Amino acid sequence: MAKYLVETYYNCSFKVTHYLDEVNEKELSNLEKRDDGKFEIIEVKLDNRKTKSLEKNINKNTGEKVINSVNLITDKSNKENLVKEDNSNFIKNVHDGVNRRFSMPDRRKGYIQKATIGDHKVYLHTGEYEDGKIGEIFIDTSKEGELVKALMNNFAIAISLGLQYGVPLDEFVSAYVDTKFEPSGKVYGNDRILSASSILDYIFRELAISYLNREDLAHTPSIGLNVDKSKDTEIEEGDEQNQFLKMVKDITSKGFVRNNYKKKLVDLSDIRINLKGKK
């Protein structure tokens, strides 16, 4: 029997959602290179189908008849069933590729925030991807039993897995902010959060302020907001300054500087330091 190669062409419409800190030409030009987008398939349509003969000595007329019989499907019901089956398989393959875990790099950035809620000390550890997006958290507490510590550790693992599988941080923030249980009350050691209704409320307020710029969840204003905007325009005008800021941004934890890395840099280019060793 003759062998044939069947090629099927699809038109796929899908939406990709990205979260950006800034909108400029450089960020938009490199948007396709980012792998942290959220995919959503809108529609998949069967465009056309072509059949090619793989036999060298086959009769051309026979080949043309087979090709015409495959390309011209007159039965509407059979065609609809074929399209539905192909679409379902195509969507399944796309979802299998999209719904995968983005593992953290072996050497990663992040920060540690110590705070006290009531008489309980809470240490929040974060891990970031190379682009500054948060990918994991660790929660350590003091004056707690083994059961509570184990639950908090496994809760942090569950949140980390969700972040690495593409769950947006704002979904966790909306779910856990304003949860109420003890310990609660005044917060000491955090410059932006003065009180919390629970440990989870405090943790996700801190993450929202540091990684999502959620100033509405902070109790104190950001220092960087009071800086003169004219200084920002001067920094953005120099190519060397932009390159330097990009380098600092790449090696600095985004959560630690709370996205205000431009305001927290100190220019030491005009300062000379003489170091004299002992003879």
URRA-V882548 format. One record per residue. N is the residue number from 1. RES is the residue in one small letter. SS is DSSP state (A for helix, B for strand, O for the rest). PHI is phi in radians with two decimals (NA if undefined). Layout:
n | res | ss | phi
N | RES | SS | PHI
N | RES | SS | PHI
This chain:
n | res | ss | phi
1 | m | O | NA
2 | a | O | -1.30
3 | k | O | -1.94
4 | y | B | -2.33
5 | l | B | -1.88
6 | v | B | -1.83
7 | e | B | -1.99
8 | t | B | -2.01
9 | y | B | -1.96
10 | y | B | -2.07
11 | n | B | -1.97
12 | c | B | -2.02
13 | s | B | -1.94
14 | f | B | -2.47
15 | k | B | -2.02
16 | v | B | -2.08
17 | t | B | -1.94
18 | h | O | -2.13
19 | y | O | -1.89
20 | l | O | -2.03
21 | d | O | -1.33
22 | e | O | -2.39
23 | v | O | -1.97
24 | n | O | -2.58
25 | e | A | -1.11
26 | k | A | -1.18
27 | e | A | -1.14
28 | l | A | -1.23
29 | s | A | -1.22
30 | n | O | -1.69
31 | l | A | -1.17
32 | e | A | -1.22
33 | k | A | -1.46
34 | r | O | -1.35
35 | d | O | -1.98
36 | d | O | -1.88
37 | g | O | -1.35
38 | k | B | -1.76
39 | f | B | -1.60
40 | e | B | -2.50
41 | i | B | -1.37
42 | i | B | -1.68
43 | e | B | -2.77
44 | v | B | -2.26
45 | k | B | -2.19
46 | l | B | -1.42
47 | d | B | -1.43
48 | n | B | -2.74
49 | r | B | -2.41
50 | k | B | -2.14
51 | t | B | -2.13
52 | k | B | -2.07
53 | s | B | -1.44
54 | l | O | -1.73
55 | e | O | -1.59
56 | k | O | -1.34
57 | n | O | -1.76
58 | i | O | -1.34
59 | n | O | -1.17
60 | k | A | -1.13
61 | n | A | -1.11
62 | t | A | -1.09
63 | g | A | -1.08
64 | e | A | -1.15
65 | k | A | -1.14
66 | v | A | -1.14
67 | i | A | -1.09
68 | n | A | -1.13
69 | s | A | -1.19
70 | v | A | -1.40
71 | n | A | -1.23
72 | l | O | -1.75
73 | i | O | -1.69
74 | t | O | -1.52
75 | d | O | -1.33
76 | k | A | -1.19
77 | s | A | -1.17
78 | n | A | -1.10
79 | k | A | -1.18
80 | e | A | -1.15
81 | n | A | -1.12
82 | l | A | -1.14
83 | v | A | -1.15
84 | k | A | -1.11
85 | e | A | -1.15
86 | d | A | -1.15
87 | n | A | -1.12
88 | s | A | -1.12
89 | n | A | -1.17
90 | f | A | -1.14
91 | i | A | -1.11
92 | k | A | -1.09
93 | n | A | -1.14
94 | v | A | -1.16
95 | h | A | -1.15
96 | d | A | -1.10
97 | g | A | -1.40
98 | v | A | -1.43
99 | n | O | -1.39
100 | r | O | -2.28
101 | r | O | -1.53
102 | f | O | -1.65
103 | s | O | -1.18
104 | m | O | -1.31
105 | p | O | -1.17
106 | d | O | -1.13
107 | r | O | -2.02
108 | r | O | -2.28
109 | k | B | -1.58
110 | g | O | 2.80
111 | y | O | -2.61
112 | i | B | -2.15
113 | q | B | -2.04
114 | k | B | -1.76
115 | a | B | -2.61
116 | t | B | -2.16
117 | i | B | -2.05
118 | g | O | 1.17
119 | d | O | -1.82
120 | h | B | -1.89
121 | k | B | -1.61
122 | v | B | -2.17
123 | y | B | -1.95
124 | l | B | -1.86
125 | h | B | -1.88
126 | t | B | -2.15
127 | g | B | -2.21
128 | e | B | -2.15
129 | y | O | -1.29
130 | e | O | -1.13
131 | d | O | -1.51
132 | g | O | 1.64
133 | k | O | -1.33
134 | i | B | -1.23
135 | g | B | -2.30
136 | e | B | -2.83
137 | i | B | -2.43
138 | f | B | -2.30
139 | i | B | -2.19
140 | d | B | -2.05
141 | t | B | -2.25
142 | s | O | -2.02
143 | k | O | 1.05
144 | e | O | -2.13
145 | g | O | -1.34
146 | e | A | -1.11
147 | l | A | -1.13
148 | v | A | -1.15
149 | k | A | -1.09
150 | a | A | -1.13
151 | l | A | -1.14
152 | m | A | -1.16
153 | n | A | -1.11
154 | n | A | -1.25
155 | f | A | -1.09
156 | a | A | -1.12
157 | i | A | -1.11
158 | a | A | -1.11
159 | i | A | -1.12
160 | s | A | -1.10
161 | l | A | -1.09
162 | g | A | -1.08
163 | l | A | -1.11
164 | q | A | -1.29
165 | y | O | -1.63
166 | g | O | 1.77
167 | v | O | -1.24
168 | p | O | -1.10
169 | l | A | -1.10
170 | d | A | -1.15
171 | e | A | -1.19
172 | f | A | -1.17
173 | v | A | -1.10
174 | s | A | -1.15
175 | a | A | -1.43
176 | y | A | -1.98
177 | v | O | -1.19
178 | d | O | 1.35
179 | t | O | -1.22
180 | k | O | -2.16
181 | f | O | -2.92
182 | e | O | -1.40
183 | p | O | -1.35
184 | s | O | -2.61
185 | g | B | 2.13
186 | k | B | -1.23
187 | v | B | -1.97
188 | y | B | -2.01
189 | g | O | 1.81
190 | n | O | -2.03
191 | d | O | -1.36
192 | r | O | -1.97
193 | i | O | -2.08
194 | l | O | -1.80
195 | s | B | -2.66
196 | a | B | -2.62
197 | s | O | -1.49
198 | s | O | -2.98
199 | i | A | -1.14
200 | l | A | -1.16
201 | d | A | -1.06
202 | y | A | -1.13
203 | i | A | -1.08
204 | f | A | -1.41
205 | r | A | -1.15
206 | e | A | -1.07
207 | l | A | -1.15
208 | a | A | -1.15
209 | i | A | -1.21
210 | s | A | -1.36
211 | y | A | -1.95
212 | l | A | -2.06
213 | n | O | 1.00
214 | r | O | -1.46
215 | e | A | -1.20
216 | d | A | -1.23
217 | l | A | -1.66
218 | a | O | -1.60
219 | h | O | -1.75
220 | t | O | -2.20
221 | p | O | -1.25
222 | s | O | -1.30
223 | i | A | -1.14
224 | g | A | -1.17
225 | l | A | -1.28
226 | n | A | -1.61
227 | v | O | -1.35
228 | d | O | -1.09
229 | k | A | -1.23
230 | s | A | -1.12
231 | k | A | -1.19
232 | d | A | -1.15
233 | t | A | -1.18
234 | e | A | -1.15
235 | i | A | -1.19
236 | e | A | -1.27
237 | e | A | -1.33
238 | g | O | -1.54
239 | d | A | -1.16
240 | e | A | -1.15
241 | q | A | -1.14
242 | n | A | -1.09
243 | q | A | -1.14
244 | f | A | -1.17
245 | l | A | -1.12
246 | k | A | -1.11
247 | m | A | -1.13
248 | v | A | -1.14
249 | k | A | -1.13
250 | d | A | -1.22
251 | i | A | -1.79
252 | t | O | -1.84
253 | s | O | -1.20
254 | k | A | -1.12
255 | g | A | -1.23
256 | f | A | -1.17
257 | v | A | -1.55
258 | r | O | 0.94
259 | n | O | 1.17
260 | n | O | -1.79
261 | y | O | -1.16
262 | k | O | -1.17
263 | k | O | -1.41
264 | k | O | -1.72
265 | l | O | -1.46
266 | v | O | -2.06
267 | d | O | -1.44
268 | l | O | -1.94
269 | s | O | -1.20
270 | d | O | -1.66
271 | i | O | -1.78
272 | r | O | -1.97
273 | i | O | -2.11
274 | n | O | -1.73
275 | l | O | -1.84
276 | k | O | -2.00
277 | g | O | -1.54
278 | k | O | -1.37
279 | k | O | -1.40
